[in-house]
């Protein structure tokens, strides 16, 4: 049985969750920089966040400049719908 593709809303929710985890872990690491468990957690969730952003960009377009296409003949970032045009930002 084929798996359904997550909706835009579901993907954005996942991005928000893993982004929150990354920020919280980074704040903890500011005061506990040698905690190996926290560092592993930060790395794991940073990787999950990056994958979620890449997956979202592949389907709906980039959410930030980190996932915007580069190396093309023109700047493509502006071709995505702006929030007031129905964009997801």
NORWO-V686337 format. One record per pair of residues at least 6 apart in sequence whose ideal C-beta (glycine too) atoms are under 7 Angstrom apart, sorted by the first residue. I is the first residue (numbers start at 0). J is the second residue. If there is no record, write none. Layout:
i->I j->J
i->I j->J
//
This chain:
i->7 j->59
i->7 j->87
i->10 j->51
i->10 j->54
i->10 j->55
i->11 j->87
i->13 j->51
i->14 j->48
i->14 j->51
i->14 j->52
i->14 j->55
i->17 j->44
i->17 j->47
i->17 j->48
i->17 j->51
i->18 j->48
i->20 j->44
i->21 j->41
i->21 j->44
i->21 j->45
i->21 j->48
i->24 j->37
i->24 j->40
i->24 j->41
i->24 j->44
i->25 j->41
i->27 j->37
i->28 j->34
i->28 j->37
i->28 j->38
i->28 j->41
i->31 j->37
i->52 j->62
i->52 j->65
i->52 j->66
i->53 j->66
i->55 j->62
i->56 j->62
i->56 j->66
i->59 j->87
i->60 j->79
i->61 j->67
i->61 j->76
i->61 j->79
i->62 j->88
i->64 j->76
i->67 j->75
i->67 j->76
i->68 j->75
i->79 j->86
i->80 j->86
i->82 j->88
//
